Amino acid sequence: MLSLKFYIQPNINEIYCRLISDAAASATAYSCGVKTKNRRVAIDVDGNPCGTLLEAAKMKGMRTAIVSSDVTFASSAAFVSHVGDRGDVANIGTNHQLFDEFKNEHNDQKNYV
C-alpha cells in the first residue's frame, strides 16, 4: 500500500518560474539577442551588460526612441537600461541616457515629456 503521507508535491509556481522566462528575460532576448536569467534587464547570464538594438542603432548614427507608458517596466527597460534586477526601479530610471539626450536636444522647449 502506498502511503501518501510522505509524498511531497512540488509547488507548481516554483516549477513554472524556473521553466518560463519572465518579462525582463524575454525583453532582454529581444533587445540584445541573448538568453539570460529571469529578473535581469539587458544583462547576460554572466552578469555583464549586453548591447541593445537601440545602442547599436545609435552607434550607426541613427536617432532612437522608445515609446512606453513607463520606461521602468521590464519590457521597455531592456532596450534602454542595464540592471541586474527588474525590481531596481530607481536604477532603471537613472541608468539610461535617452532622457538626458532628449532634454539636451530640446533644451529650448519648455514642454516636453
C-alpha positions as CSV (number, residue, x, y, z in Angstrom):
1,M,0.0,0.0,0.0
2,L,1.4,3.4,-1.0
3,S,1.5,5.9,1.8
4,L,0.7,9.4,0.6
5,K,1.7,10.8,4.0
6,F,5.3,11.3,2.9
7,Y,4.6,12.3,-0.7
8,I,6.0,15.8,-1.4
9,Q,4.3,17.6,-4.2
10,P,6.4,20.3,-5.8
11,N,5.0,23.8,-5.8
12,I,3.7,24.4,-9.3
13,N,4.6,28.1,-9.1
14,E,8.2,27.2,-8.4
15,I,8.4,24.9,-11.4
16,Y,6.7,27.5,-13.6
17,C,9.1,30.2,-12.6
18,R,12.1,28.2,-13.4
19,L,10.9,27.0,-16.8
20,I,9.3,30.1,-18.2
21,S,11.0,33.4,-18.9
22,D,9.7,36.5,-17.2
23,A,9.2,39.8,-19.0
24,A,12.8,41.0,-18.2
25,A,14.5,37.9,-19.6
26,S,12.3,37.8,-22.7
27,A,12.7,41.5,-23.4
28,T,16.5,41.1,-23.0
29,A,16.3,38.4,-25.6
30,Y,14.5,40.7,-28.0
31,S,16.7,43.8,-27.2
32,C,20.1,42.1,-27.0
33,G,19.7,38.8,-28.8
34,V,21.0,36.8,-25.9
35,K,19.4,34.5,-23.3
36,T,19.6,35.5,-19.7
37,K,18.3,34.6,-16.2
38,N,14.9,35.8,-15.0
39,R,14.7,39.3,-13.5
40,R,17.8,40.6,-15.4
41,V,17.3,43.6,-17.6
42,A,19.8,43.7,-20.6
43,I,22.3,41.7,-18.5
44,D,23.6,38.4,-19.9
45,V,23.9,35.1,-17.9
46,D,27.4,36.0,-16.7
47,G,26.1,39.3,-15.3
48,N,27.6,41.6,-18.0
49,P,25.6,44.3,-19.8
50,C,24.7,43.3,-23.3
51,G,24.4,45.7,-26.2
52,T,20.8,46.5,-27.2
53,L,19.3,47.3,-30.5
54,L,18.9,50.9,-29.6
55,E,22.6,51.2,-28.7
56,A,23.6,49.5,-31.9
57,A,21.4,51.9,-34.0
58,K,22.8,54.9,-32.1
59,M,26.4,53.8,-32.8
60,K,25.5,53.8,-36.5
61,G,24.3,57.4,-36.2
62,M,20.6,56.7,-36.1
63,R,18.2,58.5,-33.9
64,T,16.4,56.3,-31.4
65,A,13.4,56.5,-29.1
66,I,11.2,54.3,-27.1
67,V,7.5,54.8,-26.5
68,S,6.2,53.4,-23.3
69,S,3.7,54.3,-20.6
70,D,6.5,53.6,-18.1
71,V,10.1,53.1,-19.1
72,T,10.8,51.3,-15.8
73,F,8.7,48.3,-16.8
74,A,11.0,45.4,-17.7
75,S,9.8,45.1,-21.3
76,S,10.8,48.6,-22.2
77,A,13.7,48.9,-19.8
78,A,15.6,46.1,-21.5
79,F,16.0,48.4,-24.5
80,V,17.4,51.4,-22.6
81,S,18.9,50.2,-19.3
82,H,21.2,47.6,-17.8
83,V,20.3,46.3,-14.3
84,G,20.7,43.0,-12.5
85,D,17.2,43.0,-11.1
86,R,14.0,44.3,-12.6
87,G,12.8,45.4,-9.2
88,D,15.5,48.0,-9.0
89,V,13.2,50.7,-10.5
90,A,15.2,53.6,-9.2
91,N,18.3,52.4,-11.0
92,I,16.4,51.7,-14.2
93,G,15.0,55.2,-14.2
94,T,18.5,56.7,-14.0
95,N,20.6,54.1,-15.8
96,H,19.7,55.2,-19.3
97,Q,20.7,58.2,-21.4
98,L,17.7,58.7,-23.6
99,F,16.0,61.2,-21.3
100,D,19.2,63.3,-20.9
101,E,19.8,63.3,-24.6
102,F,16.2,64.3,-25.4
103,K,16.5,67.1,-22.9
104,N,19.8,68.3,-24.4
105,E,18.4,68.2,-27.9
106,H,15.2,70.1,-26.9
107,N,16.5,72.4,-24.2
108,D,14.9,75.4,-25.8
109,Q,11.4,73.8,-25.5
110,K,9.7,74.1,-22.1
111,N,7.0,71.5,-22.6
112,Y,8.4,68.0,-23.2
113,V,7.6,64.7,-21.8
